[in-house]
């Protein structure tokens, strides 16, 4: 009778209101040994695990990564072997990398191997597929960074950027922030090499590239199409392929503020540049001049004359959108005081974010942490989201937010109130690049170290505080570049930036900071907090704030550059991170749980394509409020869950 009444009520509601797709997320509680919890996981979520593997990996991700085989096998002979042909390249790459990680787990964290075996047995899915499902994120992101690096070798780049005006060298201002006033090249955007040494080569900046520019300035660019892999030979003397043919002026696109100009516009002139003819000189004269006392954004993009067949359709190789921010005469601020925020370009989406607030930032002094994770939805991932609640026979009760079939999550909290959250941060300081460095042309692209999500599980299972978690992460190593935010019930918070330290630097690939100004490690070179607007907040996005440069070295014959030179996430993350800081500052003192939920819904912070989950953690109450199962996740209600008492109450 009760079921009939519920059906009638729901039917009546359905007649009076439009139908909406219900969220796909689930809450699953797991108990017992690692194997037992894995078995329950697999048994309860079998259909979703099969669906996630098929629709996300086999149908979407693997075919996409297979398109990268040509670039990879051009300089790594391993991937020319028959076992990688006939569409097997990406699967074999992921499986072999996963198996390498499994060996590390068997030695250091065998419980997670047992848990994955339990998922396989409970679901009836082949163990190798479960292994791939649990390691593909680490492998995919590291592989993506290597393929972006290879593309960069064959794509255009800005070689030099000059602001040309009559009085830049006599205005009594350090226009380019190199510490010198009125030198002859004060209008040149320079690369800071070390100490006070600068090069006239262009370098991307997280702040303004130039300040106090006259409104009638002309902008001079040298774009260069590097030789890429052409002209290089492997150890046996065999020529490596390359496709560089010089720049294509028809592909030039300059966005000034929100207005787009091309080479067809009279305000732009182009000419072939360089002895080899591989460069293009561009002079852009902003029509009508620039507004005075303003911050101006410039986005530059161009392609070369090569024509790439795979993937179709036929296309050029394009540089990433390069965003330059500068101010005009009368604005008054120095370069480091102006963030590289830019204008929204109408195409890119915000990156993942995380932040923590406490004390004076909140209405009640209690610490809260929030995370909005976005990555690779493909109209699939959100349909397989799950809150996994572990009640183990040994270790602490804890919960993670992630996917069906994956035994870790992108954030989580335990019964003692320890919280972690993870964002990817592109870097070439990763094991795949390390393999190339050590083994040259015969390298295999294999990850090592513990997958970052399992490092999160280990912290939740065995630790209670931020100091413990920091010590653990400093010793563990890293599969890739990651930004983590940690918090605990005592109000402690810390941001951790990780890379794989393939060059064996003194920092060990571990950088940590917080909001406290008493510690100089928390401050930038200008004495400002690295990632806080006040004494009681801390934030992360998907770029390094302290770990810069993450790597800058030669690997083989290639100049391996830091993240900010090549990552397609970099400018997106800068913009998102700066807007998040503005929102935190605007709400300081009032950032309670509901206010944080509304902050997470601010349109400039929401990825409309790949939003996966959003959550607010209250460590002191071991309570969390999560939204997932739709895109964007923040469009749904936030469900409350208490680690001690369960729950399921929604917050609109």
N, C-alpha and C positions, 0 to 999 in steps of 0.2 A: 504493500500500500504506500509506504514512504517513497519508493522509487517512482510510482505512478504520480504522486503529488508533485515531486520534483520535476518530472517530465512535463506535466501540465503547466507548471510555473514557467519553466524555461521556454516552452512553446508559446505561451502568452507573451513573454518578453520578446521572443523572436518576431512575433507579429507586429509589435508596436515600435521596435527599434531596428535600424539597419544592422545587418550581420557584420561582425568583425572577426578577422582571423585571431583565434586565441593564441597566447604565447606558447612556444614550443618547449619551454624550459621545464625541468623537473627537479625535485629534491629527492635524493636517494641516500638512505642511511646504510652504512656498511659496518659490520661488526666482526671481531675475531682476529685470526692470524692474517698476515699479508695475503697468503694464498686464498683463504676463505673470503676475505673482503674482495679480492679480485674476482673470485668465482661468482659472488653475489652481483657484483658490478656487471660482469658479462651476461649472466643469466637474466637480470632485470632489464638490461638495455640492449639486448641482442639485436633487435631490428634497427635501432638507431645507430649502433656501431657499424653494422653492415652498410647501412645507408650512407653514413659519413664517409667510410672508406671508398665506397663506389662513386658517390657523387662529387666529393671534394677532391680525392686523390686520383682515382682512376680516370674520371671523366673530365676533370678541370685542371688540376695542378700538374699531373704527370705529362699530359700532352703539351702543356705550355712549356714545361722545362725541357722537353725533348727538342724544342726548337733551338735551344742553346747548344746542342751537341756540336754543331759545325764550328762555332767559335772556340769551344773547349778543345775539341780534338785537333784543332789547328796547331796547338802548341803543347798538348799533353798526349803523347802517343798511346797511353793506356786506353784512351777512349775511342781509339780507332779499331779496337779488337771486335771480333764478330759477336761476342756476348752482349755488346751494347747496341747492336743493330736491330732493325725491325721493331722500333718503338720501345726497346727495353732499356734505353740509356737512363732515363730518370728513375725507373724502378730499381735497377741495379745500383745506381748511385746511392739512393736512399737506403736500400737494404744493406749494402756493404758498410756504409757509415753507421747505420744502426747497430750492426753486428760488432763493429769496433767499439761503440759505446757500451754495448752489452758486456763485453769483456771487462771493461772498467767497473761497471756496476757489480759484476759477479765478485770482484775482488773487494770493492769498497762499500757497496750498498746492496747486498744480495737480496734483501727483502723486496726490493722493487722488481727484480727479475721474477721472484716468486709471485708477486702480485700481477704482473703482466701475464704470466703463465695461467694464473687463475682466470683472468679476463678471457684468454683464449679458450680455456676448457669450458668455462661457463657459457660462452657464446657459441662455441663450436666453430669459431673462426680460426684459420691457420695462424700459428704463433708468429710467423714472420710478418704477417700483416699487422698484427697488434704491435709488434716491435717497431715497424715503420710508422704506425699511427702515433706512437709515443715519442718518436725521435725526429719526425719529419720537420717540425718547426725549426729546431736548431739547425738541421742539415740544410733546409731550404733557404733560410736567411743567410747562412754563411756562403752557400753556393751562389745565391743571388748577388752578394757583394762581389764575389770573384767575377761573375759574368758582367756585372756593371763595370768593373775594372777593365775587363777585356774590351768592352764597348768603348770605354773612355779612350783607350789607346788608338781607336780608329775613328773617333768622333771629334768634331771641332771643339775648340776651347778659346776663351779670351786670353790672349797673350799680353795685352797691354790696354790700359784705360786711362785716358787723359781728359781733363776738363780744361778747355782752352778759353782763356779770357785775358785781356790786356793787363789787368792789375793784380792777378793772383800772386805774383812774385813780389809785389810791393804793398800789399794791404795790411801788413803787420800782424797777420794771423797764421797759425799753423793749420793750414787747410786740410792736409791729409793725415794729420795725427802722427807724424814721424818724429815729433819732438823738435823740429827745426822750423824756423819762421823765415818766410820769404826767400827760400832757396829757389834756384831756377826751375826745378821740377816740383814745385809745391802743388801743382794741379794734377800730379800723377798718383794714381792709386797704387801703393807699394805693398810688397810682400815683406813681412817682418821675418827675417831669417833666424837670428838669435841675438840676445842682448840688445844693442842698439844698431845692429846691422840690418839694412834694408836693401831689397832688390827692386828694380823698376818693373819687374814682372807682376802682373795682376794677381791678387789673392782675394777670395771671398771673405767677407767680414760679418760678424754677428751684430755689428753696430754700423754707424754711418761711415761710408767710404770717403766722404769729402764734406766739408762744412763751409758756410759763408761764400757760396758760389754766386757770382754776378748773374742777374736774371737774363742777360744776353749771351750766356755761355754757349759754346759749341762742344759737343761730346765726341771725342775721337777714340775709336776702337780698332785694335788689331785682332782679328780672329784668325786662328791658325788651324789647319787640318793636319794633325801629326801623321807620320808615316805608318803608325800602327804596327802591325806585325810584318809588313813588307820590308824587305831588305835584311831581315834577320835570318840566321841559319841555326839549326839545331847542332848538337855536338857532332853528328855524322856529316855535317856540311850540307844537309838538305835545306833548300830554300823554304821559308815559311810564307804562307800566302798573305796578301794585303790588298786593300781596295782603295787606298787613298788617291784621290784625283784632284784635290783642291776644293775650294769653297764654291757653293752655289748661291749667288746673290738673290735669286728668286725665293729662297727659303728664309731670308732674313726677316725677323719680326721683332720690333721694338715697341714695348708697351710703356708709355709715359703716363703715370697715374692710372687712369682707366681707359686711355685712348691708345689704340694700336696703329702703328705705322709700318709700312713695308718699303722695300727698295724701290717700288714704283712711285712712292711719294716724293715730291720735290725737296722735302726737308732732309732727305737722305741721299748721300752720294757714296758709291762704292768703287773700288779699284783693286785689281790683283796686287798682292803684296808678297815680297820675299824673292830671293834669288831662285828658289825652287818653284815659285808660282803657286805654292800651297796655301797661301794666306790671303786674307781680304782686308783691306783698309776701309773703314766706315767712318763717315763724318755725319753726325746727326745734329741738326740745328732746330731746336724746339720751336715750332711755329708760334709766332707772337710772343716769344720769350717765356720765362718762368715766373710764377707768382713770387713776390718778395716775402722774406721772413717766414718761409715755409719748409716743411720736410717733403721731399719729392722721392718717388719710387720709380725705378727704371728696371724693366725686365727684358732681357735680351735672349733671343733664341735664333739658331741658324743650323743649316744642314750642309753636308758636303755633296760632291758630284757623284759619289759612288751610288750604285743602285743595288739594293739588297733584295734578293729574290725570296729568301726564307727568313721570317714568315711573310707570306703574301699580304697585301699587294706589293708591287714593286715600290721601293721607297729609299730615301736617303738615310744616312746616319745623322742623327740630330744630337746636338749638345743638350744638356739639361737646361731648363729655364734658369738663367743666372739673374739674381735680384740684387740691384745696387741701390742703396738709399743715401741721399745727400740732402743738405740744407742749403737754402739760399740766403743771400746777404740780409742781415738784420735779424736772423733767427736767434743767434746768441749762444747756442750750446756747443760744447766740444764734441768730437766724434763719439767718444765712449758714453756720452750722455743721451745719445739718440739710438734707439733700438732699431734693428733691421726688421721692422714690422711689415712694411709694404702694403700694397692694396691687394684685396682679394682678386685673383686672376680669373675667376669664373670657372675654373676647372679643377684645381687641386682641393683636397679635403684636409681637415684637421687630422693630426696624429693622435696616438694614445696619450693620455695624461694621467698624472697621479699627484695628489697633494695631501698634506697633513696640516691641521690647525689645532691649537690648544690655547690655554691661558687667555691672554688679552685679545686673541682673535675670535674667541667664542663667547656666547652669552653666559656660560656657566663654568668656564675654565676647563672643561673636560676635553680630552684629546679625541679627535675624529680624523679618519683617513678616508679619502675618496679615490676611486679609480674608474676611468672610462677607457676600455680597451677596444681597439679597432685593428683588425687584420684579416684580410683574405676571406670575405664572406662568400662571394660567388653565388649569392642567393641560396646558400646551403648551410653554412656554419651555424647560423642563428637557429636553425631547425633542430640542432643536436646539442643544445646547451644544457648543462646540468650543474646543480650544486651537490657535490659529493661530501657527505658528512661521515667522517671516519671515527668510529668508536673502537679503537684497537685493544687487543688483549694486553699489549705492552706499548707504552707511549701515551701521549696526550691526545685527548679528543680535539679534532680539528676539522675545518671545512675549507674546500677550495671551489672556485668557480672556473669551469672549463667545458670540455666536450665529452660526450659519451665515448667510452673506449679509451680515453686518455686518463691516466691515473694521477695526473697533476693538474694544476690550474694556474691561471695567469695572476691570481691573487688568492689570498687565504688568511685565516685567523685560527688560533688555537684557544683552548679553554683558559689559558693564562693571560689572554689578551695580546699575544704577539701577532703582528700583522706584517705581511709582505705583499708587495705588488711589483709586477715586472713589465717593462716596456723594452722592445728591441731598439738597438742603437747601432746603425750600420758601422762596420769597421772592417778594414783589411787586416787588422791584427787578429786573425782567427786561424784555427788549425788548418783550414784548406790552403790558405796562403802560405802557412808554415810548411806544409807538405811540398808545395812548389819550390819554396826556398831551399829545402834540404835535398830533394830528389830530382830537381831540375825537370827535364822533359818527360821523365818516366814516372812522375808523381801520380799518386792516387788521391782523390779528394775525400779524405776520411776525417771525421771529427774525433776529438778525444775530450777528456774531462767528463764530468757529470752533467747531463742536461739540466738547464737552469730551473725548469719546473720541479725537477726532483730535488734540487738543492732547496727549493722552497718547501717541499714536503718534509725534508729532513729537519729544517728549522722548526716547522710546526710540530713535528713529532717529538722532538727532544729538547727544545729550548723555550725559554720564558721571557727573554729580554733582548732589547736592541744590542747591548754590548756583546752578548753571546753570539747573536746572529752576525754581527760585523766580524768578529774573530773567526767564525766558521767560514764566511765568504772569502776572507782574506787568504785562507789556506787552501781553498778548494780548487781554484782555477776556473776557467770559463770556456764554453764552447763557441762563444761569439761575443759581440758587443751587447751589453745589457745595462739598462738603468733600473735600479731597484729603489723602492722607498720602503723603509722599515718604521714601525711604530710599536709601542707597547702600552700596557695599562698604567704605567708610571708616568706617562707623558713624554717619554723619550722618543726622538725621531731622528732619522739619518737617511741621507741619499747615498747610494753606492753605485759607482760606475765601474763596469768590468770589461776587460778585453782579455785576449788569450796570451798576451805577453810573449809572442813568438821570438822577439829580439832579446828577451831576458833582461828587460830594464829593471832598475832598482825598485820601481813601485810595485812590481809583481803583477801588473795588470789590474790593480785594485786602487780605486780612489774613493774617498769618503768625505762627506761634509754635512754640516747642519746649519741652523740659523744663528747660532751663538757667535757674537762678534768678539768674544774673549779669546777665541781660538783663531789665530791667523790663517790656519788651513781652510777656514770657512769663508775667506775673503778673496776677492779678485785683486789684480795688481793695482787697482785704484782704491782699495780699502773698502769696497762695498760687499754686502752679503752676496754670495754666489747665486742663490736661487730662492731668496726670501724677500718679502716686502717689509717685514717687521720681525720682531723677536720670537714670534710664536707661529711661524708658518714655514713650509718647505714644499717645493714642487719639482716635478720631473716631466719631461716629454720624451721625444725620441731622438735627441741629439746630446752629445757630451757637453757639459758645462765646465767641468774641472779637468777632465782627461783630454786636454787639447795641447799638442796634437797627439792623437792616439797612436799613430805610426807615421814615420817619415823616413824612408830608407830605399835603397835599391834592392830589388829581388830579381835575380837574374839580370837582365838588361833593362828592367822596367823600373821607373820611378814611382814607387808606391807612396801615395800621398794621403794626408789625413782626411778624416771623414768630411770636413766642410768643403773640400775641393770637388767631391764627386757624388756624394749621396743624394739620391732623389728625394729623400725624406728631410734633408737639412733645412731648407728654407720653409717648408711646410711646418716643421717642428718649431723653428724659431718663432714664426708667427703665432702658432698655437700657444706656445709657452709664454710669450709676452702678453697675449690677451688674457690667459689664465691669471697671470700676475696682476693685471689691471682689475680683474673681477674679484680676486682675493682682497686687494687693497680697498676696493669700493665697499666690500662687505665686512671689513675688519671690525671685530667686536660683536658681530651679529651672526656669525657662521655656525648656527646650530644644524641639526640633521636636515630639517626641511629646507632651510636656506641653502645648504650644500646640494641637495637634490635639484633645486631650481638653478643653481649655478651650473651643474652638470648639463642642464638642458639649454644653456645659452647657445644660440645657433652657431656662432663662430667657433664653438668648441666641439661640435657634433659632426662626426663623419656620417654622411647620409648613405654611404654605400657599404662600408665595412664595419660599422659599429657592432660589437659583439656582446659586451656586457658592461654594465655600470653598477657600482656598489659604493655604499657608505658604511664604514666600519666604526663601531663604538667599542674600543677595547676594554674600557672600564666596566662595561655591562655585558661583555662577550656577545654583543648583538650586532647583526648586520642587516642592511636593507639593500636588496639587489633587484635589478631589472635586466632581463635578458629574454631571448626567444623571439625578438622581432628586430627590424632594422628601421631606424636606429633604436637601440635598446632603450634609450631614454624616453621614447614616446610611450612606453608602457608604464604600468604601475610598478612601484618599488615594493617588493615583498619583504616583510620583516622576519628574521629568523634568529632565535636565541640558541646558542650552543648548549646551554644548560636546560632550556625548556622547550626547544623546538619552535614551532610557529608556522606562519603562513599568512599573516595579516597584511593586506596591501595598503600602500601609501600612494594616493593618486598623484 
